């Protein structure tokens, strides 16, 4: 699975408004600053802070 590059260019973390990137191994969008993983369901990013998984 991969996401549209144009979509990734405009997406930001909803918590800190920082840059995010897609991680194929984890199948989600990651914010390194907040240490959050946003799930991608049916090729649609779920960019809700309350639904994000914390990364260690």
PDB file of N, CA, C and O in Angstrom, chain B, residues numbered from 101:
ATOM      1  N   UNK B 101       0.843  -1.166   0.000  1.00  0.00           N
ATOM      2  CA  UNK B 101       0.000   0.000   0.000  1.00  0.00           C
ATOM      3  C   UNK B 101       0.898   1.242   0.000  1.00  0.00           C
ATOM      4  O   UNK B 101       1.927   1.280   0.674  1.00  0.00           O
ATOM      5  N   UNK B 102       0.498   2.227  -0.748  1.00  0.00           N
ATOM      6  CA  UNK B 102       1.196   3.504  -0.703  1.00  0.00           C
ATOM      7  C   UNK B 102       0.163   4.607  -0.842  1.00  0.00           C
ATOM      8  O   UNK B 102      -0.919   4.409  -1.394  1.00  0.00           O
ATOM      9  N   UNK B 103       0.517   5.748  -0.336  1.00  0.00           N
ATOM     10  CA  UNK B 103      -0.400   6.884  -0.401  1.00  0.00           C
ATOM     11  C   UNK B 103       0.014   7.834  -1.502  1.00  0.00           C
ATOM     12  O   UNK B 103       1.177   7.876  -1.902  1.00  0.00           O
ATOM     13  N   UNK B 104      -0.935   8.584  -1.977  1.00  0.00           N
ATOM     14  CA  UNK B 104      -0.696   9.592  -2.991  1.00  0.00           C
ATOM     15  C   UNK B 104       0.348  10.592  -2.478  1.00  0.00           C
ATOM     16  O   UNK B 104       0.206  11.127  -1.379  1.00  0.00           O
ATOM     17  N   UNK B 105       1.385  10.841  -3.266  1.00  0.00           N
ATOM     18  CA  UNK B 105       2.464  11.743  -2.848  1.00  0.00           C
ATOM     19  C   UNK B 105       1.954  13.160  -2.616  1.00  0.00           C
ATOM     20  O   UNK B 105       2.431  13.847  -1.713  1.00  0.00           O
ATOM     21  N   UNK B 106       1.002  13.600  -3.411  1.00  0.00           N
ATOM     22  CA  UNK B 106       0.448  14.949  -3.221  1.00  0.00           C
ATOM     23  C   UNK B 106      -0.292  15.048  -1.890  1.00  0.00           C
ATOM     24  O   UNK B 106      -0.236  16.078  -1.218  1.00  0.00           O
ATOM     25  N   UNK B 107      -0.974  13.990  -1.516  1.00  0.00           N
ATOM     26  CA  UNK B 107      -1.666  13.979  -0.233  1.00  0.00           C
ATOM     27  C   UNK B 107      -0.658  14.063   0.913  1.00  0.00           C
ATOM     28  O   UNK B 107      -0.847  14.827   1.859  1.00  0.00           O
ATOM     29  N   UNK B 108       0.405  13.280   0.822  1.00  0.00           N
ATOM     30  CA  UNK B 108       1.416  13.294   1.875  1.00  0.00           C
ATOM     31  C   UNK B 108       2.088  14.659   2.004  1.00  0.00           C
ATOM     32  O   UNK B 108       2.491  15.047   3.100  1.00  0.00           O
ATOM     33  N   UNK B 109       2.212  15.382   0.908  1.00  0.00           N
ATOM     34  CA  UNK B 109       2.849  16.701   0.948  1.00  0.00           C
ATOM     35  C   UNK B 109       2.028  17.707   1.742  1.00  0.00           C
ATOM     36  O   UNK B 109       2.593  18.615   2.352  1.00  0.00           O
ATOM     37  N   UNK B 110       0.706  17.562   1.746  1.00  0.00           N
ATOM     38  CA  UNK B 110      -0.128  18.547   2.438  1.00  0.00           C
ATOM     39  C   UNK B 110      -0.543  18.111   3.841  1.00  0.00           C
ATOM     40  O   UNK B 110      -0.993  18.940   4.631  1.00  0.00           O
ATOM     41  N   UNK B 111      -0.402  16.828   4.164  1.00  0.00           N
ATOM     42  CA  UNK B 111      -0.781  16.354   5.493  1.00  0.00           C
ATOM     43  C   UNK B 111       0.213  16.843   6.545  1.00  0.00           C
ATOM     44  O   UNK B 111       1.422  16.877   6.317  1.00  0.00           O
ATOM     45  N   UNK B 112      -0.327  17.217   7.694  1.00  0.00           N
ATOM     46  CA  UNK B 112       0.489  17.562   8.858  1.00  0.00           C
ATOM     47  C   UNK B 112      -0.130  16.887  10.076  1.00  0.00           C
ATOM     48  O   UNK B 112      -1.289  16.471  10.051  1.00  0.00           O
ATOM     49  N   UNK B 113       0.649  16.786  11.123  1.00  0.00           N
ATOM     50  CA  UNK B 113       0.150  16.215  12.369  1.00  0.00           C
ATOM     51  C   UNK B 113      -0.909  17.154  12.946  1.00  0.00           C
ATOM     52  O   UNK B 113      -0.656  18.349  13.097  1.00  0.00           O
ATOM     53  N   UNK B 114      -2.085  16.629  13.270  1.00  0.00           N
ATOM     54  CA  UNK B 114      -3.125  17.487  13.819  1.00  0.00           C
ATOM     55  C   UNK B 114      -2.815  18.000  15.232  1.00  0.00           C
ATOM     56  O   UNK B 114      -3.438  18.953  15.700  1.00  0.00           O
ATOM     57  N   UNK B 115      -1.864  17.373  15.896  1.00  0.00           N
ATOM     58  CA  UNK B 115      -1.527  17.794  17.260  1.00  0.00           C
ATOM     59  C   UNK B 115      -0.487  18.922  17.259  1.00  0.00           C
ATOM     60  O   UNK B 115      -0.684  19.941  17.920  1.00  0.00           O
ATOM     61  N   UNK B 116       0.609  18.748  16.527  1.00  0.00           N
ATOM     62  CA  UNK B 116       1.703  19.735  16.566  1.00  0.00           C
ATOM     63  C   UNK B 116       1.853  20.510  15.260  1.00  0.00           C
ATOM     64  O   UNK B 116       2.614  21.475  15.197  1.00  0.00           O
ATOM     65  N   UNK B 117       1.137  20.097  14.225  1.00  0.00           N
ATOM     66  CA  UNK B 117       1.204  20.701  12.882  1.00  0.00           C
ATOM     67  C   UNK B 117       2.570  20.507  12.227  1.00  0.00           C
ATOM     68  O   UNK B 117       2.960  21.269  11.342  1.00  0.00           O
ATOM     69  N   UNK B 118       3.290  19.481  12.673  1.00  0.00           N
ATOM     70  CA  UNK B 118       4.588  19.156  12.105  1.00  0.00           C
ATOM     71  C   UNK B 118       4.471  18.201  10.925  1.00  0.00           C
ATOM     72  O   UNK B 118       3.392  17.697  10.614  1.00  0.00           O
ATOM     73  N   UNK B 119       5.609  17.967  10.276  1.00  0.00           N
ATOM     74  CA  UNK B 119       5.656  17.070   9.123  1.00  0.00           C
ATOM     75  C   UNK B 119       5.392  15.630   9.547  1.00  0.00           C
ATOM     76  O   UNK B 119       5.749  15.208  10.647  1.00  0.00           O
ATOM     77  N   UNK B 120       4.761  14.895   8.646  1.00  0.00           N
ATOM     78  CA  UNK B 120       4.500  13.470   8.844  1.00  0.00           C
ATOM     79  C   UNK B 120       4.989  12.710   7.615  1.00  0.00           C
ATOM     80  O   UNK B 120       5.217  13.297   6.557  1.00  0.00           O
ATOM     81  N   UNK B 121       5.143  11.420   7.769  1.00  0.00           N
ATOM     82  CA  UNK B 121       5.541  10.585   6.639  1.00  0.00           C
ATOM     83  C   UNK B 121       4.860   9.229   6.751  1.00  0.00           C
ATOM     84  O   UNK B 121       4.450   8.811   7.834  1.00  0.00           O
ATOM     85  N   UNK B 122       4.746   8.546   5.606  1.00  0.00           N
ATOM     86  CA  UNK B 122       4.110   7.234   5.557  1.00  0.00           C
ATOM     87  C   UNK B 122       5.152   6.156   5.789  1.00  0.00           C
ATOM     88  O   UNK B 122       6.208   6.160   5.156  1.00  0.00           O
ATOM     89  N   UNK B 123       4.860   5.240   6.686  1.00  0.00           N
ATOM     90  CA  UNK B 123       5.735   4.111   6.977  1.00  0.00           C
ATOM     91  C   UNK B 123       5.032   2.844   6.495  1.00  0.00           C
ATOM     92  O   UNK B 123       4.023   2.429   7.064  1.00  0.00           O
ATOM     93  N   UNK B 124       5.575   2.233   5.439  1.00  0.00           N
ATOM     94  CA  UNK B 124       4.943   1.033   4.872  1.00  0.00           C
ATOM     95  C   UNK B 124       4.966  -0.138   5.835  1.00  0.00           C
ATOM     96  O   UNK B 124       4.018  -0.921   5.882  1.00  0.00           O
ATOM     97  N   UNK B 125       6.038  -0.270   6.605  1.00  0.00           N
ATOM     98  CA  UNK B 125       6.163  -1.390   7.537  1.00  0.00           C
ATOM     99  C   UNK B 125       5.050  -1.354   8.589  1.00  0.00           C
ATOM    100  O   UNK B 125       4.474  -2.388   8.929  1.00  0.00           O
ATOM    101  N   UNK B 126       4.758  -0.158   9.099  1.00  0.00           N
ATOM    102  CA  UNK B 126       3.710  -0.005  10.113  1.00  0.00           C
ATOM    103  C   UNK B 126       2.350   0.307   9.502  1.00  0.00           C
ATOM    104  O   UNK B 126       1.345   0.364  10.210  1.00  0.00           O
ATOM    105  N   UNK B 127       2.320   0.508   8.192  1.00  0.00           N
ATOM    106  CA  UNK B 127       1.091   0.827   7.458  1.00  0.00           C
ATOM    107  C   UNK B 127       0.352   2.020   8.070  1.00  0.00           C
ATOM    108  O   UNK B 127      -0.858   1.981   8.290  1.00  0.00           O
ATOM    109  N   UNK B 128       1.107   3.062   8.333  1.00  0.00           N
ATOM    110  CA  UNK B 128       0.489   4.247   8.901  1.00  0.00           C
ATOM    111  C   UNK B 128       1.337   5.480   8.693  1.00  0.00           C
ATOM    112  O   UNK B 128       2.446   5.417   8.164  1.00  0.00           O
ATOM    113  N   UNK B 129       0.794   6.596   9.118  1.00  0.00           N
ATOM    114  CA  UNK B 129       1.462   7.885   8.999  1.00  0.00           C
ATOM    115  C   UNK B 129       2.054   8.230  10.360  1.00  0.00           C
ATOM    116  O   UNK B 129       1.381   8.130  11.386  1.00  0.00           O
ATOM    117  N   UNK B 130       3.312   8.635  10.358  1.00  0.00           N
ATOM    118  CA  UNK B 130       4.038   8.858  11.603  1.00  0.00           C
ATOM    119  C   UNK B 130       4.423  10.318  11.757  1.00  0.00           C
ATOM    120  O   UNK B 130       4.846  10.977  10.807  1.00  0.00           O
ATOM    121  N   UNK B 131       4.263  10.805  12.986  1.00  0.00           N
ATOM    122  CA  UNK B 131       4.788  12.104  13.384  1.00  0.00           C
ATOM    123  C   UNK B 131       5.910  11.823  14.374  1.00  0.00           C
ATOM    124  O   UNK B 131       5.654  11.349  15.481  1.00  0.00           O
ATOM    125  N   UNK B 132       7.147  12.109  13.988  1.00  0.00           N
ATOM    126  CA  UNK B 132       8.286  11.849  14.867  1.00  0.00           C
ATOM    127  C   UNK B 132       8.281  12.775  16.083  1.00  0.00           C
ATOM    128  O   UNK B 132       8.703  12.381  17.170  1.00  0.00           O
ATOM    129  N   UNK B 133       7.813  13.983  15.898  1.00  0.00           N
ATOM    130  CA  UNK B 133       7.829  14.955  16.992  1.00  0.00           C
ATOM    131  C   UNK B 133       6.898  14.531  18.135  1.00  0.00           C
ATOM    132  O   UNK B 133       7.273  14.609  19.305  1.00  0.00           O
ATOM    133  N   UNK B 134       5.709  14.091  17.798  1.00  0.00           N
ATOM    134  CA  UNK B 134       4.721  13.670  18.810  1.00  0.00           C
ATOM    135  C   UNK B 134       4.823  12.188  19.142  1.00  0.00           C
ATOM    136  O   UNK B 134       4.229  11.728  20.117  1.00  0.00           O
ATOM    137  N   UNK B 135       5.571  11.439  18.340  1.00  0.00           N
ATOM    138  CA  UNK B 135       5.677   9.978  18.505  1.00  0.00           C
ATOM    139  C   UNK B 135       4.304   9.314  18.388  1.00  0.00           C
ATOM    140  O   UNK B 135       3.918   8.491  19.219  1.00  0.00           O
ATOM    141  N   UNK B 136       3.572   9.697  17.324  1.00  0.00           N
ATOM    142  CA  UNK B 136       2.251   9.134  17.082  1.00  0.00           C
ATOM    143  C   UNK B 136       2.192   8.449  15.727  1.00  0.00           C
ATOM    144  O   UNK B 136       2.842   8.868  14.769  1.00  0.00           O
ATOM    145  N   UNK B 137       1.396   7.383  15.667  1.00  0.00           N
ATOM    146  CA  UNK B 137       1.137   6.649  14.437  1.00  0.00           C
ATOM    147  C   UNK B 137      -0.341   6.782  14.120  1.00  0.00           C
ATOM    148  O   UNK B 137      -1.200   6.380  14.904  1.00  0.00           O
ATOM    149  N   UNK B 138      -0.621   7.356  12.953  1.00  0.00           N
ATOM    150  CA  UNK B 138      -1.995   7.510  12.491  1.00  0.00           C
ATOM    151  C   UNK B 138      -2.294   6.386  11.504  1.00  0.00           C
ATOM    152  O   UNK B 138      -1.580   6.208  10.518  1.00  0.00           O
ATOM    153  N   UNK B 139      -3.343   5.639  11.776  1.00  0.00           N
ATOM    154  CA  UNK B 139      -3.717   4.486  10.963  1.00  0.00           C
ATOM    155  C   UNK B 139      -4.243   4.922   9.592  1.00  0.00           C
ATOM    156  O   UNK B 139      -4.811   6.004   9.443  1.00  0.00           O
ATOM    157  N   UNK B 140      -4.041   4.061   8.602  1.00  0.00           N
ATOM    158  CA  UNK B 140      -4.595   4.279   7.269  1.00  0.00           C
ATOM    159  C   UNK B 140      -5.582   3.138   7.012  1.00  0.00           C
ATOM    160  O   UNK B 140      -5.201   1.968   6.991  1.00  0.00           O
ATOM    161  N   UNK B 141      -6.860   3.495   6.816  1.00  0.00           N
ATOM    162  CA  UNK B 141      -7.902   2.495   6.570  1.00  0.00           C
ATOM    163  C   UNK B 141      -8.444   2.689   5.163  1.00  0.00           C
ATOM    164  O   UNK B 141      -8.899   3.778   4.814  1.00  0.00           O
ATOM    165  N   UNK B 142      -8.397   1.644   4.360  1.00  0.00           N
ATOM    166  CA  UNK B 142      -8.893   1.694   2.978  1.00  0.00           C
ATOM    167  C   UNK B 142      -8.287   2.864   2.212  1.00  0.00           C
ATOM    168  O   UNK B 142      -8.989   3.580   1.499  1.00  0.00           O
ATOM    169  N   UNK B 143      -6.977   3.053   2.365  1.00  0.00           N
ATOM    170  CA  UNK B 143      -6.212   4.114   1.704  1.00  0.00           C
ATOM    171  C   UNK B 143      -6.610   5.521   2.150  1.00  0.00           C
ATOM    172  O   UNK B 143      -6.311   6.492   1.456  1.00  0.00           O
ATOM    173  N   UNK B 144      -7.275   5.644   3.292  1.00  0.00           N
ATOM    174  CA  UNK B 144      -7.662   6.946   3.827  1.00  0.00           C
ATOM    175  C   UNK B 144      -7.007   7.125   5.199  1.00  0.00           C
ATOM    176  O   UNK B 144      -7.252   6.328   6.105  1.00  0.00           O
ATOM    177  N   UNK B 145      -6.179   8.160   5.363  1.00  0.00           N
ATOM    178  CA  UNK B 145      -5.534   8.395   6.661  1.00  0.00           C
ATOM    179  C   UNK B 145      -6.563   8.842   7.705  1.00  0.00           C
ATOM    180  O   UNK B 145      -7.404   9.703   7.444  1.00  0.00           O
ATOM    181  N   UNK B 146      -6.474   8.242   8.878  1.00  0.00           N
ATOM    182  CA  UNK B 146      -7.331   8.628   9.993  1.00  0.00           C
ATOM    183  C   UNK B 146      -6.497   9.548  10.886  1.00  0.00           C
ATOM    184  O   UNK B 146      -5.773   9.086  11.768  1.00  0.00           O
ATOM    185  N   UNK B 147      -6.609  10.846  10.644  1.00  0.00           N
ATOM    186  CA  UNK B 147      -5.757  11.832  11.309  1.00  0.00           C
ATOM    187  C   UNK B 147      -6.445  12.410  12.547  1.00  0.00           C
ATOM    188  O   UNK B 147      -6.593  13.625  12.674  1.00  0.00           O
ATOM    189  N   UNK B 148      -6.859  11.537  13.445  1.00  0.00           N
ATOM    190  CA  UNK B 148      -7.481  11.943  14.695  1.00  0.00           C
ATOM    191  C   UNK B 148      -6.526  11.621  15.839  1.00  0.00           C
ATOM    192  O   UNK B 148      -6.103  10.476  16.000  1.00  0.00           O
ATOM    193  N   UNK B 149      -6.190  12.637  16.632  1.00  0.00           N
ATOM    194  CA  UNK B 149      -5.233  12.457  17.721  1.00  0.00           C
ATOM    195  C   UNK B 149      -5.729  11.393  18.697  1.00  0.00           C
ATOM    196  O   UNK B 149      -4.949  10.569  19.173  1.00  0.00           O
ATOM    197  N   UNK B 150      -7.017  11.415  18.990  1.00  0.00           N
ATOM    198  CA  UNK B 150      -7.553  10.457  19.963  1.00  0.00           C
ATOM    199  C   UNK B 150      -7.521   9.013  19.451  1.00  0.00           C
ATOM    200  O   UNK B 150      -7.600   8.084  20.254  1.00  0.00           O
ATOM    201  N   UNK B 151      -7.408   8.804  18.148  1.00  0.00           N
ATOM    202  CA  UNK B 151      -7.331   7.458  17.584  1.00  0.00           C
ATOM    203  C   UNK B 151      -5.898   7.028  17.267  1.00  0.00           C
ATOM    204  O   UNK B 151      -5.667   5.874  16.905  1.00  0.00           O
ATOM    205  N   UNK B 152      -4.946   7.931  17.398  1.00  0.00           N
ATOM    206  CA  UNK B 152      -3.545   7.625  17.076  1.00  0.00           C
ATOM    207  C   UNK B 152      -2.933   6.705  18.127  1.00  0.00           C
ATOM    208  O   UNK B 152      -3.334   6.702  19.291  1.00  0.00           O
ATOM    209  N   UNK B 153      -1.952   5.927  17.681  1.00  0.00           N
ATOM    210  CA  UNK B 153      -1.223   5.041  18.590  1.00  0.00           C
ATOM    211  C   UNK B 153       0.083   5.704  18.983  1.00  0.00           C
ATOM    212  O   UNK B 153       0.770   6.291  18.147  1.00  0.00           O
ATOM    213  N   UNK B 154       0.423   5.606  20.273  1.00  0.00           N
ATOM    214  CA  UNK B 154       1.681   6.167  20.742  1.00  0.00           C
ATOM    215  C   UNK B 154       2.821   5.215  20.386  1.00  0.00           C
ATOM    216  O   UNK B 154       2.717   4.001  20.560  1.00  0.00           O
ATOM    217  N   UNK B 155       3.910   5.798  19.882  1.00  0.00           N
ATOM    218  CA  UNK B 155       5.107   5.025  19.567  1.00  0.00           C
ATOM    219  C   UNK B 155       6.108   5.214  20.695  1.00  0.00           C
ATOM    220  O   UNK B 155       6.151   6.274  21.320  1.00  0.00           O
ATOM    221  N   UNK B 156       6.904   4.200  20.954  1.00  0.00           N
ATOM    222  CA  UNK B 156       7.907   4.339  22.016  1.00  0.00           C
ATOM    223  C   UNK B 156       9.243   4.786  21.465  1.00  0.00           C
ATOM    224  O   UNK B 156      10.199   4.953  22.223  1.00  0.00           O
TER     225      UNK B 156
END
